[in-house]
Amino acid sequence: MYAIVEMAGQQFKVAKDQKVYVHRLQAEEGKKVTFDNVLLLDDGSNVTIGAPAIDGAAVEAKVVKHLRGDKVIVFHKKRRKGYKKKNGHRQSLTEIVIESIISKGAKKTETKKAAAPKAKKADGKAAPIDVSVASKPKAKKASGKGDDLKKIEGIGPKIAETLNNAGISTFADLAKTDAAKISEIIADVRGNHVTDTWPKQAELAADGKWDELQKWQDELDGGVAK
């Protein structure tokens, strides 16, 4: 019996007791994890195809260890320009072992929202009325060029969203973050991203040196200095 299941943004063909290397999971080593986005099941006699996922199917696995993959070399060269640039990248991975494949009856994992505490009634008095959401002052949205990370050469919408989710939402935040740390944060974003110049670009943007930044960006190629 085998299944095709989506795990950490990738699709795998898995069977019981098989070892699989997936993008880094948040689970601790030794913990069990369940993947319920099963796209296809084959039990030897019948093949079930999901639309897109099979309701009630799941793959259960155990986290063996966290590790990093082999180094990938990214080499840039421009002919007759005297320009060469070499960078390396190692993907953060998690090794798991498939323990079982459930064909039906598995429950979908849902993220439960914490219920708001109920106001207690004290000494026969009416409970205080909570201020409605509509009457509460709304948080001010960040505005200005300082929060548009896409102005950094080499950063697109997907990378900007990933950085925001990691708590890096301003140029000042990005300028304080090491290039290697940025590479780890955006490791799951498809493509080869060279982050060496991003903190320096962000520093110029945070200081409002837009003319100097624009002049430098004209010399960059996808965030890589010429």
RARA-V820431 format. One record per pair of residues at least 24 apart in sequence whose C-alpha atoms are under 7 Angstrom apart, sorted by the first residue. I is the first residue (numbers start at 1). GAP is how many residues later the second one is. D is the distance in whole Angstrom. If there is no record, write none. Layout:
i: (I & I)
gap: (GAP & GAP)
d: (D & D)
This chain:
i: (1 & 1 & 1 & 2 & 2 & 2 & 3 & 3 & 3 & 3 & 4 & 4 & 4 & 4 & 5 & 5 & 5 & 6 & 6 & 7 & 15 & 16 & 16 & 16 & 16 & 17 & 17 & 17 & 18 & 18 & 19 & 19 & 19 & 19 & 20 & 20 & 20 & 21 & 21 & 21 & 21 & 22 & 22 & 22 & 23 & 23 & 23 & 24 & 24 & 24 & 25 & 29 & 29 & 29 & 30 & 30 & 30 & 31 & 31 & 32 & 32 & 32 & 33 & 33 & 33 & 34 & 34 & 34 & 34 & 35 & 35 & 36 & 56 & 56 & 56 & 56 & 56 & 57 & 57 & 57 & 57 & 57 & 58 & 58 & 58 & 58 & 59 & 59 & 59 & 60 & 60 & 60 & 60 & 61 & 61 & 61 & 61 & 61 & 62 & 62 & 62 & 62 & 63 & 63 & 63 & 64 & 64 & 64 & 65 & 65 & 66 & 66 & 66 & 67 & 67 & 67 & 68 & 68 & 69 & 83 & 91 & 146 & 146 & 146 & 146 & 147 & 152 & 152 & 152 & 153 & 153 & 153 & 154 & 154 & 159 & 159 & 162 & 171 & 171 & 171 & 171 & 172 & 172 & 172 & 174 & 174 & 175 & 175 & 175 & 175 & 194 & 194 & 195 & 197 & 197 & 198)
gap: (41 & 42 & 43 & 39 & 40 & 41 & 35 & 37 & 38 & 39 & 34 & 35 & 36 & 37 & 32 & 33 & 34 & 31 & 32 & 28 & 83 & 82 & 83 & 84 & 85 & 80 & 81 & 82 & 79 & 80 & 76 & 77 & 78 & 79 & 75 & 76 & 77 & 72 & 73 & 74 & 75 & 71 & 72 & 73 & 69 & 70 & 71 & 68 & 69 & 70 & 69 & 34 & 35 & 36 & 32 & 33 & 34 & 31 & 32 & 29 & 30 & 31 & 27 & 28 & 29 & 24 & 25 & 26 & 27 & 24 & 25 & 72 & 47 & 48 & 49 & 50 & 51 & 45 & 46 & 47 & 48 & 49 & 43 & 44 & 45 & 48 & 41 & 42 & 43 & 38 & 39 & 40 & 41 & 35 & 36 & 37 & 38 & 39 & 34 & 35 & 36 & 37 & 32 & 33 & 34 & 31 & 32 & 33 & 29 & 30 & 27 & 28 & 29 & 25 & 26 & 27 & 24 & 25 & 24 & 143 & 96 & 24 & 25 & 59 & 60 & 24 & 46 & 49 & 50 & 64 & 69 & 70 & 68 & 69 & 27 & 30 & 24 & 31 & 32 & 34 & 35 & 30 & 31 & 34 & 25 & 28 & 24 & 25 & 27 & 28 & 29 & 30 & 28 & 26 & 27 & 25)
d: (6 & 4 & 6 & 6 & 5 & 7 & 7 & 5 & 5 & 6 & 6 & 6 & 5 & 7 & 6 & 4 & 6 & 6 & 7 & 7 & 7 & 5 & 6 & 6 & 7 & 6 & 5 & 6 & 6 & 5 & 7 & 6 & 5 & 7 & 6 & 5 & 6 & 6 & 6 & 5 & 6 & 6 & 5 & 7 & 6 & 5 & 6 & 5 & 4 & 5 & 6 & 5 & 6 & 5 & 6 & 5 & 6 & 6 & 6 & 6 & 4 & 6 & 6 & 5 & 6 & 7 & 6 & 5 & 6 & 5 & 6 & 6 & 7 & 4 & 5 & 5 & 6 & 5 & 5 & 5 & 7 & 6 & 6 & 5 & 7 & 6 & 6 & 5 & 6 & 6 & 6 & 5 & 6 & 6 & 5 & 4 & 5 & 7 & 5 & 5 & 7 & 7 & 6 & 5 & 7 & 5 & 5 & 7 & 6 & 5 & 6 & 4 & 6 & 6 & 5 & 6 & 4 & 5 & 6 & 6 & 6 & 6 & 6 & 7 & 6 & 6 & 7 & 6 & 7 & 6 & 6 & 5 & 4 & 4 & 7 & 7 & 6 & 5 & 7 & 6 & 5 & 7 & 7 & 6 & 6 & 6 & 4 & 6 & 5 & 5 & 6 & 6 & 7 & 6 & 7 & 7)
